[in-house]
Amino acid sequence: MNFERIIVTGDTKRCTIEQTRYIKELYFKIRGFIYLKTGRYPDLMFTENRCKNNEEWLRLYDFERAAHAYPTPWVVDELGAFEPFEERKKTLIISKELPFVDKAVLEFIGYSFIDIIDYPFRISKVYGVHTNIKKKCFRKLSSNYFFLQADLKRAEYALKRRIDIPKNTALICGQIPVDRSLITKEAKIAKLKDYEKEIKDIVSKHDMTIFKPHPDDWERVENTDYMLGLKCIPFTKERFGNYDIYDLLSEPNIKKVFSISSSVSHEAQYFEKEAFRFDNTYNFYLKNYFPIRKEDLLSSRFWKVYL
């Protein structure tokens, strides 16, 4: 397709500056490949009108309230909401984690988009791509790739001394407090405290339940104390030794892995673990994305397919 304008943007209304940094990172990673195909660099677009709080931001993920609370995405406001349809067809929006409502509105009124996320597989760098451009998927990764990557981690763990835990052990993984993977179908941020009943049931059915807080969780002390109160054992170097999350997933005595919606619950299946999410809302949206390797996204081959 011959797009006359290409814009790189994303979820810049989120009330944290980090998202803006991630969009800039994506922009500089891909702009050279776009230049090689089109002869021009894409535009970089932000909004200065960030959401004031999480509640306002959550409206961007609430389809039921969207028509009343958030009629058009800010991207459309910047472009001109009443831009002629023929002009819209000539514009491509490349985004980093664009809110679901934004994508739905953009597609409805005639814009093409490519939305890019960090796919929930952290062993190697994998991106997820969702686009409304009708092209054949570009080198979509098969499950074999993920199993092979997991086996490499299991091979590393095979050389280590095993973690000293009982045979019937469960693992519960924490997450950062604010992330779109935590947004429920009611457009609320899920927290571990919302699942106290389920956690108590897990503890009662296992000889040990380990809680592994997210390394970037700024509420980790509060969450760890809460999980201690439910008789979960915090995973610390002092207690268990110098192991990481993939050592835990490689340990045969860990039978089941739980989280609200962590990427670890997605990865666990490739370590042949039973994995459970307390909330499956994000997993529903994840089905729209096809996984590709970093090397493929950051290549001229990928952008020649879609531009």
C-alpha angles and dihedrals in degrees: 000000000000107000116189094198130030121189129190114205140126145172095339093148090072107114095241129080093223093081091058089055092051091051091051089049091054091046095056092043095056107026094085092055090049090050091052090055101038106022093237139075121248122249120254114222131191136162124228089202099087122176112270094222143357094269091060091046092051090062087073087066098043111093093183094058097031097091091056105029101034113018099173133015117252089243089066091048089054093047095043117268092227097048109145114268093241089057092050090055089058093055124085121195116203111190144180109225097334110192115261094243091052092054093047092051094045092052093045093056095044111267123136117227142182112199118195128197136172100261114232093256113095103173089088129007109275127168128204118220127199118180139162091210105114101233133126112272111266112239096319109202117245125220088255090072092055094046091050092050091049090050090057089057091047089052090055091050091049088068093053132078107266122254110260104240135126122266098253100055128149126203124213116191125207128215139203112281097245122039133128091240086068094057111114127210086263087060094247132128109253119223132189090248088065089067102046093129092052092047093051089051091052091050092050093054099048135064089227134008116201121202115207110191119210110260091230097045106127088194094051096119092054093043093047092050090049093051090046088057088057090052096256116145114232113231105238134158090237092058104034109014135245101325132135134215093273091054087055092049089048094052110104093211091066103084104170136031124204136184141143092255106318123159085238089070087057094046094046093076090064089057088053094251128140106248128198133184122203088212126028100186095107092044087060092057092042089068088074091064126079117208122237133171121260089242091059097047090048095054138094089237093066096049093046088061096055106029 
